[in-house]
Amino acid sequence: MRKMFGILGAVLLACAMPVLALAGPMQVAVGVAPLEHFAKKIGGNLIQTTILVPAGADAHTYEPKPSQMRALSGAVLYLSTGLEFEEAWEPRLKGSNPKLLFVHTADGLKKLPMPEGHEDHGKPGSKLGSKADAKGAHGHDDEMDPHVWVSPANARQIAARIADAFAKADPVHAKVYAANLAAWQKDIDALDAQLKAVFAGIPADKRGFLVFHPAWGYFARDYGLIQTAIEFEGKEPSPRRMAAIVSQAKAKGAKAIFVQPQMSQRTAGAIAQAVGAKLIIADPLAPDWEANLLKVAKGFREALQ
């Protein structure tokens, strides 16, 4: 009888243990492509990802489609960077899947304020240009830059938070996640060294660049660059402001203008021509994170030649 109860107890205990490894890859949702890259580096084939913001879409004002909401019903974790759409949709995403655990990967990072006068596209569902919206979008005094992933220093901390979340959700594979984290952090260190080498020796008066959408603040902070935003209050500059930007760029000797492929290149191209600068396609949402940062850095360096 004791033997039978012992067998029954073992069966019940086995049923209570995590079964993620037996049920297939752990389902992980992310907002943007760089976070998917981070997740795959840590999770490998132990996870399956769902990404909300498709290529070419505005990551600030994106609204998940019904099909995506349904896809999230089976997700275990959501990796958030604190983008506006993620903050706005968090209650609804949790409502569609009460078991979904939001992992705020940017918690603990030292945030940078968005440039003065920059007001992004507003939160999903808001009316742009209103006084109320000005307090809820980029541009108010307390708004912080959400593009945390463009910094290798930040990436190390984000990766550690992801590995910790994976280990807690799937403790059976905790050692695998820890090993993957250690390996990738070595790669991040190697990338950081490459980037420092690219920027080495550039004079202080040549480290400025213009950017239509100021998504590169953390990258600039890490490598001693100066980011100047072209857009103002979420809009293309007026002729008067454009003239001021051109004058300022010439005074600072700016030779590079960053522009995202998701945005119009007309204004940036006109400024580049007026200043004698080089237009650099710099996509903060590019999926190949390491290759993208190195490409942007080399583009900046080449623009100085």
Secondary structure, 3 states (H helix, E strand, C coil): CHHHHHHHHHHHHHHHCCCHHHHCCEEEEECCHHHHHHHHHHHHHHEEEEECCCCCCCCCCCCCCHHHHHHHHHCCEEEECCCHHHHHHHHHHHHHCCCCEEEECCCCCCCCECCCCCCCCCCCCCCCCCHHHHCCCCCCCCCECCCHHHCHHHHHHHHHHHHHHHHHHCHHHHHHHHHHHHHHHHHHHHHHHHHHHHHCCCCHHHCEEEECCCCCHHHHHHHCCEEEECCECCECCCHHHHHHHHHHHHHHCCCEEEECCCCCCHHHHHHHHHHCCEEEECCCCCCCHHHHHHHHHHHHHHHCC
